[in-house]
């Protein structure tokens, strides 16, 4: 890990992607976004990786670059991330 890389909380990542923090946690559990665990067991995300995903430069699954296979760049494809307001 780059020692200068800031670690983000699930809430901070969720705000960047405009999704619920639970969605970010599901992405991490599914391996769609890398995370590390603090000694207390909390997830943290490398800011550089999150920014790369937002800009479409990161890889999402099994070597598929962001923006391929119908997945818009920076979009992780979780069907529960944006629920319609009723």
Beta strands, then each sheet from edge to edge (+ up, - down):
strand 1: 7-8
strand 2: 36-37
strand 3: 43-46
strand 4: 59-61
strand 5: 64-65
sheet 1: 1+ 3- 2+
sheet 2: 4+ 5-
end
